[in-house]
Amino acid sequence: MGDRSTLSAMRFTAILFLAAAAAAQPALARDVAIDAPAGRMGESAATVARQAGTSIVVADPVLANRRVPPVRGRLSVETAVRRLARAAGGRAVKVGTNAWRIEPGQAAVSPASRASAGTAAVSPGASPKPPPEDIVVIGSKRDAALADYPGQVTIVRGDSLAFGGAGGTEKLAQRVPTLTSTHLGSGRNKLFIRGIADSSFTGPTQSTVGQYFGDLRLSYNAPDPDLRLSDLDRVEVLEGPQGTLYGAGSLGGIVRIVPNAPEAGHTEASAMLGGSATRHGGFGGDASAMLNLPLAEDSVALRVNLDAESQAGYIDKPLLGREDVNRTDILGGRAALRVEAGGGWTVDLIGIGQTTRGADSQYADRGGPPLTRAARVEEGFAADYLQGQLVVAGEIGTVRFRSSTGLARQELEERYDATLEDGPERIFVQANDTEMIANETRLWQPLEGQFGWLVGTSYVKNSTTLTRTLGLPDLLSAATGVENKVEEITLYGEASLRLAEGLVANAGGRLTYSWLGGDGEDIAMASLTEADVRQLAEATASRRESVFLPSVSLVASPFEETSLFFRYQEGFRPGGLAVSGELVSRFRNDHIATMEFGGRHGVPGRGPFDIAASVSFTRWQDIQADFIDGSGLPSTANIGNGRIWSASVTGGIAVTEGLRLAAGATFNDSRVDEPDLFLLASGRVSQVPNIAEFAGRLGVEYSREIGRNLVLTAEGWAHYVGKSRLGVGPELGELQGDYLDTGLIARIGDEALGVTFSVTNLADVTGNRFALGTPFAIGRDQITPLQPRTVRIGIDATF
């Protein structure tokens, strides 16, 4: 009752705050919203002219064919035209009250003279770098300018993630202090943002972080597929609940992957190749390739990416006489076909696929010899992911339209050591198979002057089957599993009103209607009592749920490049079925409400100085989390209600031309203050699992010209992760964390060809990223160490 009162009070406070701001200020208009994608300058000029309501003439054919970056933001007509002209190395001349001509001028700064980190190293006499375009938060689904976005967002450029070789989610976590992972292994991890974390296992619950490729989620209640982050425009990490725009499974935030789109009329190819050596381990390698191929001039283009990686093993199993057992091989790629249908409309066909094979486990014994595991069985895993998308986008006057439809399939099989003390070798095999159909369709009008809006619908149908076997390695018997089915239909909307110059109010809501079902798998029905049968029928009965998620926010810009924001947002995850001994049981949906205050100044990676900070308070009802049941198997239940205080700060400073420092830190104070009765006796339920109270990152970015057309670019970082607990209850109460991860990457070359050198885990720290290897070995002091010091040398080329 008290928790519902707290939620009602938070909602009332948020609405009252927004209403007071709306009543206090009149509405005023501002500049025009410009969104011209990268491409040939002549095409960009036509787009800018149409959106700005002006006339732009480009008579010089050489100038018109030059490639230019995107021109985006809320800009005056003059600013937009001059920015476009400078990007192409030309100059803008006003030839009438509402007409412009772009003429040849000085050459633009070569891309090779720009630092990878966003700063520029320009030799004396070179033309100045054109001012960067305004940052647009694509994850807002309304193309909101960063200055108008009410929340904490980290935007990591795609070329930064591919710097020194394409990697997976771990490369993103190295750059975002608030993003953490369970570190079970590639293709089987769960991600967490801020203090919102739940489960250690890849069971039936949804992750608290929504992962998206474009507009469509990668999965519903399956682990992170750990796709290779190559050939991307950017990855956006939106912190805090995103229920209004993204619905179920976005309690802690979302990770949105934005790929580079196929470009018509432009042929391009690139490749990267690298080899690595791991201390205490073996050798590895990686390769990536991209081809952009126009199939019909200015109308059809194909873009293909291929990625392969072999990660060296470094864990030994002396009882098996094997060394470096945990080698992981990854092969993936994607293909996108874009058709320019005319009138600003595009049709995209996208295919994504990746296969991951882990030869054995990557955990070790805490008290044994370093990087060894006293196991007598092999514990490999296999993960496969496939998704296909059809995306239709365009404009209807000033209104924008986008519809994405996708099919996804994800399969994960894991082997765990289930050997009892002084007993024969046993293996526990768990297979998690997921199929999903999803559609996201929306209409929106960006905030242009006084008013902006968004309305959308989504549909998701997902089925996940969790099957288990247990026994001797060559004689496995079926154990109880579970199937979960969910079907969701959603209507959502959001509106923005510019109350005054530099003051924007936002309000929205999402109504979701869900059908939930499922069944037990491989249940020994003959051994069930009449009471067991009734309990099973009640647990697996189909049911319906409806959820409404409101949101309100306010953004004020009292000074240039300075924004302050207030935000209230809610999120939820639907309930489901979990294995409970020889039966299955039902767990309820959980619900989260967050109130957040924050601010930022400057643009990350640009200008002399930038900083962003926020403080949030969260109430979490009916928390879904994992525990070990009476039979020693992992299960899921609602463990109670909790509250979380979270604070984060990030910033950067340009020390000299070409040298920039960046830092970030996050603090979380999480408590399960109203635990369920069945967990009270177990102890250690007060802390929300898997989240460190403190984490911090320090980074350095450097760029300098060292010769004709040669640039030295380097990045270094140190990332500290504090202590946390594995889970709830005494079996999962082990401490983890309290380690420092470090790395350095350097590249010498020009735009077309370069050589990279990198070292990760510079201090060769063992650490303990995750205190779990197998749930059957609780009490054996397991650790998941960092990959030992690894040196990589690579080469990259663009054609």
Sequence and secondary structure as in RCSB ss.txt:
>XXXX:A:sequence
MGDRSTLSAMRFTAILFLAAAAAAQPALARDVAIDAPAGRMGESAATVARQAGTSIVVADPVLANRRVPPVRGRL
SVETAVRRLARAAGGRAVKVGTNAWRIEPGQAAVSPASRASAGTAAVSPGASPKPPPEDIVVIGSKRDAALADYP
GQVTIVRGDSLAFGGAGGTEKLAQRVPTLTSTHLGSGRNKLFIRGIADSSFTGPTQSTVGQYFGDLRLSYNAPDP
DLRLSDLDRVEVLEGPQGTLYGAGSLGGIVRIVPNAPEAGHTEASAMLGGSATRHGGFGGDASAMLNLPLAEDSV
ALRVNLDAESQAGYIDKPLLGREDVNRTDILGGRAALRVEAGGGWTVDLIGIGQTTRGADSQYADRGGPPLTRAA
RVEEGFAADYLQGQLVVAGEIGTVRFRSSTGLARQELEERYDATLEDGPERIFVQANDTEMIANETRLWQPLEGQ
FGWLVGTSYVKNSTTLTRTLGLPDLLSAATGVENKVEEITLYGEASLRLAEGLVANAGGRLTYSWLGGDGEDIAM
ASLTEADVRQLAEATASRRESVFLPSVSLVASPFEETSLFFRYQEGFRPGGLAVSGELVSRFRNDHIATMEFGGR
HGVPGRGPFDIAASVSFTRWQDIQADFIDGSGLPSTANIGNGRIWSASVTGGIAVTEGLRLAAGATFNDSRVDEP
DLFLLASGRVSQVPNIAEFAGRLGVEYSREIGRNLVLTAEGWAHYVGKSRLGVGPELGELQGDYLDTGLIARIGD
EALGVTFSVTNLADVTGNRFALGTPFAIGRDQITPLQPRTVRIGIDATF
>XXXX:A:secstr
 HHHHHHHHHHHHHHHHHHHHHHH       EEEEE SEEHHHHHHHHHHHHT EEE   HHHHTSEE  EEEEE
 HHHHHHHHHHHTTEEEEEEETTEEEEEE S    GGGB TTS B   TT          EEGGGSS EEGGG  
S EEEEEHHHHTTTS   HHHHHTT TTEEE  S TTSB EEETTB   SSSSSS  SEEEEETTEES SSS B 
     SEEEEEEEES  HHHH TT SSEEEEEEE    TT  EEEEEEEEEEETTS EEEEEEEEEEEEEETTTE
EEEEEEEEEEE    BBGGGTBSS   EEEEEEEEEEEEEEETTEEEEEEEEEEEEEESS   EESSSSTTB   
SS   EEEEEEEEEEEEEEEETTEEEEEEEEEEEEEEEEEEE   TTS   EEEEEEEEEEEEEEEEEEEEEETT
EEEEEEEEEEEEEEEEEEEEEETTEEEEEEEEEEEEEEEEEEEEEEEEEETTEEEEEEEEEEEEEEEEEEES  G
GG  HHHHHHHHHHHS EEEEEEEEEEEEEEEEETTEEEEEEEEEEEE  EEEEETTEEEEE  EEEEEEEEEEE
ES TTSSSEEEEEEEEEEEEES EEEEE TTS EEEEE EEEEEEEEEEEEEEEEETTEEEEEEEEEEEEEEEEE
 HHHHTT   SS TT  SEEEEEEEEEEEEEETTEEEEEEEEEEEEEEEESSSSGGG  EEEEEEEEEEEEEEE 
SSEEEEEEEESTT     S S S GGGTTS EE      EEEEEEEEE 
